[in-house]
Amino acid sequence: MITGFNTDISYDGTTYHIQTEDKGDTNPIILSLVYVRGAILAAKRTSYAKELQSGLTEQQLQVMLEKQHRTILAVIKAGRVQELVDKLNKSKSIEEEISETLKIAPGFPSSPSIPFPQVPITAPPIPVSQTNDINFEPVVDKINEIRSSIAVESSRRVNSQPLFAEFDLDKIIFDYLQTDAQEEKLEISLRGNKEFYSGESILLQIEVSRAGAKVLPSIPVIVKVIGTAFKPQVYSGRTGPDGVAIMPVALPQFTAGSAAIVIQSSSDLGEAEIKYLIRRR
């Protein structure tokens, strides 16, 4: 049975929920949906009909599923989807503004009429020769100017309506993967707890990947525990088939100075390093 993925990831104060699943042999599509505050922000659909005809195995399909899910996570972490959220927020504010306007002025109800005495009003007729001297062009120009501004504003609002299901991730992912610097970058990430205290024993789960999109097995990992009040400690390990190195580390007890955990890795893609502060109890 093919297992799907559900992941929450935050970027720049926005939390995204990414869901990736296989729609089955009758509808051979890998579907990924990106949710923001419960609404679908973006989608990616990948057909594997051709691969299925060529004898696609369940294990190969699982790899395709995981690769698509991880690629979307990497795209979000790189900030490529943030522009969609900005457009969504802008569209919502405009939509609310239009709704409030419609509530205030539906039909413009008239005020109660005030009776006035029927007094005939007469005015001397204007000679035809004088009407020809009246210049109506400024008035006409002003009316045309108002009409033009209303048309522009109406067009702007229509084009800014929410695009929930219209965002397709294909182009964003393509542009992301075409960026050599991103594609070839070695990246280290730490799973689980990221707060450390002196004197405790911890189990580090260190993931090594290519730009967060493709996990890298059998990659060397070095963990250094350094501080101003004790001698450095060095641990070495290697990532497993899932791209994760599991390394037990004993943090020294210290009551003065400062200390940190430094995690390093290197491969033909380059080098990567992350650091975490060790707090005193």
C-alpha positions, 0 to 999 in steps of 0.5 A: 500500500502506498503511503502518503505524506502530510507535513506542516512547514513555516516560512516568514510567519506563515504555516503551510500544510502540504499533503501528497497522495496517490490517487490509485491505478484507476486515476494514476496521479500523484496529487500534492495540495498546499493549504494555508489556513485551511484553504487550498493555495496551490496544487501539483498533479503528476501523471504516472500513466506511462510509467504504470504501463512500463511496469512501475513497481510500488517501491518506485511509485513510493519514491516518486511520491516522496520526491514530489513531496520533498521538492514542494517542501524545499520550494516553500523553504526557499520562499518561492511560494510566499508570493502566492500568500502575499497575493492571497492576502491582498485579494482577501482585503480587496474582496472584503472592501468590495463586500462592505461597499455593496452592503453600504450602497445597494440601490442607494435608497432615497431619503423621505420626501419633503412636501413643498408648496407648488409654486410655478417657476418661470424663467425668461427664455434663452435666445437660440443665438446665446446657446451657441456660445455655451462651451460644454467641452469641460463638462464632457471631458470631466465626465469621460475622466470619471468614467475612465477612472471607474473602468480602471478601478473595476478592472483592477479589482476583478483581476485581484480576486482570490486565486485559491485553486488556480495556483499551479506549482509546476512553473515554480518548481521548474524555475526552482530546479533550474537554479543551479545554486539551489539544485547543487547545494548541500543542506543539513537539517536537524529533526526533533528537539533543537534546544540543548542543555549542559549535562544531558545525553541526546540523540541527534537525527541529522538529515543531509539532502540536496537543497532539502529536496533529495535525501543523500545516503552514505554521507559523512557527518561530523558533530563537534561539541565546543565550549570555553570551559571544556575540551572539544568533543568530536563524533563522526557518523554517516547517513543511512538509506533515508539520508539521516544520521542518528548519533548519540551525543553526551553534552558536558556539564559546565556552569560558566562560559558558553558552548555550542553544537556544530554539525558538519557534512561534505560531499561532491556537492560541497560543504554544509554546517549548522550550529546550536547553542548549548544552554547552562542549567 
